[in-house]
Amino acid sequence: MTTIQRLLTISALAMGVALPMAGHAQVSPSPGQVAAPASDSITNGEVKKVDPDNGKVTLKHGDIKNLDMPGMTMVFTVRD
């Protein structure tokens, strides 16, 4: 796999993980609650490992305040 293909694969995988998380951040608040500012739904993340042989990617992210989720490293299964 060429360097460009690897970069494109990593970018696509990162977007595939980030988009579902962004969907959670867009949930409307319940009556009496105030929507969190957009900056609260953004966090830093890093692709730590891509394992194409086993179809997995490892991501490390910071705190996601609007989901009350501490920073952690997570392994995701991916498909072609």
C-alpha positions in Angstrom: 0.0 0.0 0.0 1.5 3.4 -1.0 1.8 6.3 1.5 -1.0 8.2 -0.2 -3.3 5.2 0.0 -2.5 4.8 3.7 -3.2 8.4 4.4 -6.5 8.3 2.5 -7.5 5.1 4.3 -6.6 6.6 7.7 -8.6 9.8 6.8 -11.6 7.8 5.7 -11.5 5.6 8.9 -11.2 8.7 11.1 -14.2 10.3 9.4 -16.2 7.1 9.7 -15.7 7.2 13.4 -16.1 11.0 13.8 -19.4 11.3 11.9 -21.4 8.9 14.1 -20.1 10.7 17.2 -21.0 14.1 15.6 -24.5 12.7 15.2 -24.8 12.3 18.9 -23.7 15.9 19.5 -26.6 17.1 17.4 -29.4 15.7 19.5 -31.9 18.4 20.5 -32.0 19.2 24.2 -34.9 18.1 26.3 -37.4 20.8 27.4 -35.8 23.0 30.1 -32.3 22.1 28.9 -29.9 24.3 26.9 -28.0 23.0 23.9 -24.3 22.7 24.5 -22.2 25.1 22.4 -20.5 23.5 19.4 -17.1 23.8 21.0 -18.1 21.4 23.7 -18.8 18.6 21.2 -15.3 18.9 19.6 -12.3 17.0 20.9 -8.8 16.1 19.7 -8.1 12.7 18.4 -5.3 10.7 17.1 -5.1 7.5 14.9 -2.7 5.3 16.9 -2.8 2.1 14.8 -4.3 0.8 11.6 -4.4 -3.0 11.4 -5.7 -3.8 7.9 -5.0 -7.6 8.3 -7.6 -7.8 11.1 -9.8 -4.9 9.9 -9.2 -2.7 13.0 -8.2 0.9 13.7 -7.2 2.3 17.1 -8.1 5.9 18.0 -7.1 7.9 21.0 -9.4 10.9 21.8 -9.7 13.5 24.5 -12.6 14.2 26.8 -16.0 14.5 25.0 -17.8 16.7 27.5 -21.3 16.7 25.9 -21.3 12.9 26.1 -19.7 12.9 29.6 -17.0 10.6 28.1 -13.4 10.8 29.4 -10.5 10.6 27.0 -9.6 7.1 26.1 -8.1 4.8 23.5 -10.7 2.7 21.5 -10.4 0.0 18.9 -12.9 -0.1 16.1 -13.7 -2.8 13.6 -13.8 -1.5 10.1 -14.8 -2.9 6.7 -13.6 -2.3 3.1 
